[in-house]
Amino acid sequence: MVTVLITGKYYLYHFNEVKKLSADGRIVPLTSGEIGVLWSGYIGETVIKCVMESFTKNVEDRDSKKLLEMNQKLVDERVENYKEIFNREGMKVPKGFGEEDVFLDAPRMFSDKFYLFYLKEMSRSSIINYSNALFASHRRDIRMFLADSMNEYLDVFNAAIEALLEKGIVIRTPSIPIPKEVQFVQHKSFLGTLKKGANRPISALEIKEIYINLDTNMLGKSLMIGFSQSAKSDELREYLLKGRKIAHKHIEIFINRLTDEDLPSPQLWDPEVSESKIPPFSDKLMHYHTGLAAASGLANYGTALSQISRKDLTLAFARLVVETGKFSLEGANLSIKKGWLEQPPLAPNRDDLSAN
């Protein structure tokens, strides 16, 4: 049995010694879970790679440039590590996105401030995705790779947060009284009612979920503002405009909730989008990135439903899940129609195998 000392980055490990060893030393192939997370992870990283190339070319602020370049370097290395795994396993490298999907001569579409906000939200979503991927994997080398990727995004997230705070362009979640004693819920009225103005004060966990979902929707809305201005396809433009309106409605719902509780709301990022109509990315990439934002929103809403207790908030989030789900399904249908949807690895079709 090989003992592996986890000392640093994935590509510094003795890959050939551990790549197919399970915990008890047996040689094992990739599982369906590992194939799935590697396939989807690679495509997601190629999207970020294109976005980083565009942002890095246009950034002016020194601090923002430093962070974008750091993340771009990490993403470039990660994409190559994915390819190395695919080649070693005899797995076809997914098409993903490449130089044909990013137009570096296009004028900038977003401000330097937005670049920092994007880094924060993108890395937060990536941390969650890699965490989920890690828990779906069993082979030691794959777990090492996914854990390193997650930790790298954690570094990017922390650096982006620090930069936003230093520049004073992000609002912290509001302060509430610090608990001085342990208390237990004494009555089911804690769960609230659907009547407005007849509920207990909002909890710290519920505030957190509203703020997280506000940030996600504000990022998605700003992206769709820029993408809808520059999309070449009329059908994609209509889809993006619909998504922008949905995100705006969700933002208003969350802001109104905070206002009703006498709590501040974070700033909107719409002014950080330029008026450029020249696309920085292909329609295919802009559509896929919109799908990623919608998927992140669905995941956030699901998490929120597990954290909140008030009935009125539960009902509100449940309605937003349905609306976002319908939007995602519409996007999937559009991507199939346009020939943009890359098929994920499938289990064998036993009926076809038996018939032939």
C-alpha positions in Angstrom: 0.0 0.0 0.0 1.3 3.4 -1.0 1.4 6.1 1.7 0.8 9.6 0.2 1.9 12.7 2.0 -0.3 15.5 1.0 2.2 18.3 0.8 1.0 20.7 -1.9 -0.5 20.9 -5.4 -1.9 18.0 -7.4 0.7 18.1 -10.1 3.6 17.8 -7.5 2.3 14.4 -6.3 3.8 11.1 -7.6 0.9 10.7 -9.9 2.0 7.4 -11.4 2.2 5.8 -8.0 -1.2 6.7 -6.8 -3.4 7.4 -9.8 -5.3 4.0 -9.7 -4.8 3.0 -6.1 -7.8 2.8 -3.7 -7.3 3.0 0.1 -6.5 -0.8 0.3 -4.1 -0.7 -2.6 -6.4 -2.2 -5.3 -6.4 -0.8 -8.9 -9.7 0.7 -9.7 -11.2 2.5 -12.8 -12.9 5.8 -12.6 -16.5 5.6 -11.2 -19.5 7.2 -12.8 -19.4 9.9 -10.2 -15.7 10.7 -10.9 -16.3 10.7 -14.7 -19.2 13.1 -14.2 -17.5 15.6 -12.0 -14.4 15.6 -14.2 -16.4 16.1 -17.3 -18.5 19.0 -15.9 -15.6 20.5 -14.0 -13.5 20.7 -17.2 -16.2 22.5 -19.1 -16.8 24.9 -16.3 -13.1 25.7 -16.1 -12.8 26.4 -19.8 -15.6 28.9 -19.4 -13.8 30.7 -16.6 -10.5 30.5 -18.6 -12.2 32.5 -21.4 -13.7 35.0 -19.0 -10.4 35.5 -17.2 -8.6 36.1 -20.6 -11.1 38.9 -21.4 -11.2 40.4 -18.0 -7.4 40.4 -17.6 -6.9 42.1 -21.0 -9.2 45.0 -20.1 -8.6 45.5 -16.4 -6.9 48.8 -15.3 -6.9 48.7 -11.5 -3.7 47.3 -10.1 -5.2 45.2 -7.3 -7.9 43.8 -9.6 -5.4 43.0 -12.2 -3.2 41.1 -9.7 -6.1 39.0 -8.6 -7.4 38.3 -12.1 -3.9 37.2 -13.2 -3.5 35.0 -10.2 -6.8 33.2 -10.9 -6.0 33.0 -14.6 -2.8 31.2 -13.9 -4.5 28.8 -11.6 -7.3 28.1 -14.1 -4.8 27.5 -16.9 -2.9 25.0 -14.8 -6.1 23.3 -13.7 -7.3 22.9 -17.3 -4.0 21.2 -18.2 -4.4 18.9 -15.2 -7.8 17.9 -16.3 -6.5 17.1 -19.8 -3.7 15.0 -18.2 -6.2 13.0 -16.3 -8.4 12.4 -19.4 -5.4 11.3 -21.4 -4.1 8.9 -18.8 -7.6 7.4 -18.4 -8.3 7.1 -22.1 -11.2 9.5 -21.7 -12.1 11.8 -24.6 -11.4 15.5 -23.6 -14.8 17.4 -23.7 -15.1 20.1 -26.3 -15.8 22.8 -23.7 -14.8 26.4 -24.7 -11.7 27.8 -26.3 -10.2 30.7 -28.2 -13.1 30.7 -30.7 -15.4 31.7 -27.8 -13.6 34.8 -26.5 -13.0 37.9 -28.6 -10.1 39.8 -27.0 -10.3 42.7 -29.4 -13.8 43.6 -28.1 -14.1 46.6 -25.8 -14.6 46.0 -22.2 -18.1 45.3 -21.0 -17.6 45.4 -17.2 -15.8 47.7 -14.8 -12.8 46.8 -12.5 -15.2 46.9 -9.5 -17.4 44.3 -11.2 -14.3 42.1 -11.9 -13.7 41.8 -8.1 -17.4 41.1 -7.4 -17.3 38.5 -10.2 -14.2 36.8 -8.7 -15.9 36.7 -5.3 -19.1 35.1 -6.6 -17.4 32.8 -9.1 -15.0 31.4 -6.5 -17.8 31.0 -4.0 -19.8 28.9 -6.5 -16.7 27.0 -7.5 -15.9 26.1 -3.8 -19.3 24.6 -3.4 -19.1 22.7 -6.7 -15.7 21.2 -5.9 -16.8 20.3 -2.4 -19.8 18.4 -3.9 -17.5 16.8 -6.5 -15.0 15.7 -3.7 -17.8 14.0 -1.8 -18.8 12.1 -5.0 -15.3 10.8 -5.6 -13.4 7.9 -4.1 -10.1 7.5 -5.9 -7.3 9.1 -3.9 -5.7 11.0 -6.8 -9.0 12.4 -7.9 -9.8 13.5 -4.4 -6.4 15.2 -4.1 -7.0 17.1 -7.3 -10.5 18.2 -6.4 -9.4 19.2 -2.9 -6.5 21.3 -4.3 -8.9 23.0 -6.7 -11.3 23.8 -4.0 -8.5 25.2 -1.8 -7.2 27.4 -4.6 -10.7 28.9 -5.1 -10.8 29.5 -1.4 -7.7 31.6 -1.7 -9.2 33.5 -4.6 -12.4 34.1 -2.6 -10.6 35.4 0.4 -8.4 37.7 -1.7 -11.4 39.1 -3.5 -13.3 39.7 -0.3 -10.3 41.6 1.2 -10.0 43.7 -1.9 -13.7 44.6 -1.9 -13.6 45.5 1.7 -10.5 47.6 1.4 -12.1 49.5 -1.5 -15.3 49.9 0.4 -17.5 48.6 -2.4 -19.2 45.7 -0.6 -21.8 45.9 2.2 -21.4 43.4 5.0 -24.4 41.5 6.3 -26.0 43.8 9.0 -25.2 43.5 12.6 -27.7 42.1 15.1 -27.5 41.7 18.9 -24.9 39.2 20.1 -26.6 36.3 22.0 -25.8 36.5 25.7 -27.6 33.3 26.7 -28.9 30.1 25.3 -32.6 30.1 24.5 -35.0 27.5 23.2 -38.1 28.0 21.1 -41.2 27.8 23.3 -44.1 28.0 20.8 -44.9 27.1 17.2 -45.5 30.7 16.5 -41.7 30.8 15.9 -42.4 29.2 12.5 -44.5 32.3 11.6 -47.5 32.9 9.5 -48.2 34.0 5.9 -49.7 37.2 7.2 -47.5 40.2 6.6 -46.4 42.0 9.8 -47.3 39.1 12.1 -44.0 37.3 12.3 -41.1 37.2 14.7 -37.9 39.1 13.7 -35.9 37.5 11.0 -33.1 35.2 12.2 -29.3 35.5 11.5 -29.5 32.4 9.3 -32.4 33.8 7.2 -30.5 37.1 6.8 -27.5 35.2 5.5 -29.5 33.3 3.0 -31.2 36.5 1.7 -27.8 38.2 1.3 -26.2 35.3 -0.5 -29.1 35.1 -2.9 -29.1 38.8 -3.5 -25.5 38.6 -4.5 -26.1 35.7 -6.9 -29.1 37.4 -8.6 -27.2 40.7 -8.9 -24.3 39.0 -10.6 -26.6 37.1 -12.9 -28.6 40.2 -13.7 -25.5 42.3 -14.5 -24.1 39.5 -16.7 -27.4 39.2 -18.6 -27.5 43.0 -19.1 -24.1 42.9 -20.8 -24.8 39.6 -22.7 -28.2 40.8 -24.0 -26.6 44.0 -25.4 -24.2 42.0 -27.5 -25.8 38.6 -28.3 -26.0 38.0 -32.1 -28.9 35.5 -31.9 -32.3 37.0 -31.5 -33.5 34.0 -29.6 -30.7 34.2 -27.2 -31.2 37.9 -26.7 -34.9 37.3 -25.9 -33.9 34.6 -23.4 -31.3 36.8 -21.7 -33.8 39.7 -21.5 -36.3 37.3 -19.8 -33.6 36.2 -17.4 -32.7 39.8 -16.6 -36.3 40.6 -15.7 -36.6 37.5 -13.5 -33.4 38.3 -11.7 -34.6 41.9 -11.2 -37.9 40.7 -9.7 -36.1 38.3 -7.3 -33.7 41.1 -6.2 -36.7 43.4 -5.5 -38.3 40.6 -3.4 -35.2 40.2 -1.3 -34.7 44.0 -0.9 -38.3 44.4 0.2 -37.9 41.7 2.7 -34.8 43.4 4.2 -36.6 46.8 4.2 -39.6 45.3 6.0 -37.1 44.1 8.7 -35.4 47.6 8.8 -32.2 46.1 7.5 -29.9 47.6 4.8 -29.5 46.1 1.3 -26.3 45.6 -0.7 -25.6 47.8 -3.7 -26.7 46.9 -7.3 -24.0 46.3 -9.8 -25.9 47.3 -12.9 -24.0 50.6 -13.3 -20.8 48.6 -13.7 -21.9 47.3 -17.1 -20.8 49.4 -20.1 -23.0 50.3 -23.0 -20.9 48.2 -25.5 -22.8 46.2 -28.0 -19.8 44.3 -29.3 -19.7 40.8 -27.9 -16.7 39.8 -25.8 -17.8 36.1 -26.0 -19.5 33.8 -28.3 -23.3 33.3 -28.0 -22.6 29.7 -27.0 -20.4 30.8 -24.1 -22.8 33.6 -22.9 -25.7 31.1 -23.0 -23.7 28.5 -21.0 -22.6 31.1 -18.5 -26.2 32.2 -18.0 -27.0 28.5 -17.4 -24.3 28.3 -14.8 -25.7 31.3 -13.0 -29.2 29.9 -13.0 -27.9 26.5 -11.7 -26.0 28.4 -8.9 -29.2 30.2 -8.1 -31.2 27.0 -7.8 -28.6 25.5 -5.6 -28.6 28.5 -3.3 -32.4 28.5 -3.1 -32.4 24.8 -2.1 -29.8 25.6 0.6 -31.9 28.5 1.8 -35.0 26.3 2.1 -33.1 24.1 4.5 -32.0 27.0 6.6 -35.0 29.2 7.0 -37.9 28.6 9.4 -40.5 31.3 8.8 -43.4 30.2 6.7 -43.6 33.4 4.6 -39.9 33.1 3.7 -40.2 29.4 2.9 -43.1 30.1 0.5 -41.2 33.0 -1.1 -38.1 30.9 -1.8 -40.2 27.9 -3.0 -41.9 30.2 -5.6 -38.5 31.5 -6.8 -37.2 27.9 -7.2 -40.1 27.1 -9.5 -39.5 30.2 -11.6 -35.8 29.7 -11.9 -36.3 26.0 -12.7 -38.6 26.9 -15.6 -36.0 29.4 -16.9 -33.3 26.8 -16.7 -35.4 24.3 -18.7 -36.1 26.9 -21.3 -32.4 27.5 -21.6 -31.7 23.8 -22.0 -34.2 23.6 -24.9 -32.6 26.6 -26.6 -29.1 25.1 -26.3 -30.4 21.8 -27.9 -32.0 23.8 -30.7 -28.8 25.7 -31.3 -26.6 22.6 -31.1 -24.7 24.0 -28.1 -25.5 21.4 -25.5 -22.6 19.0 -25.1 -23.8 15.5 -24.1 -22.5 14.3 -20.7 -21.2 10.7 -20.3 -24.1 8.3 -20.2 -24.7 4.8 -18.7 -24.9 2.0 -21.2 -28.3 1.5 -22.9 -28.9 -2.2 -22.1 -32.0 -2.4 -24.3 -30.1 -1.2 -27.4 -27.2 -3.6 -26.6 -29.6 -6.5 -26.3 -31.5 -5.6 -29.5 -28.3 -5.3 -31.5 
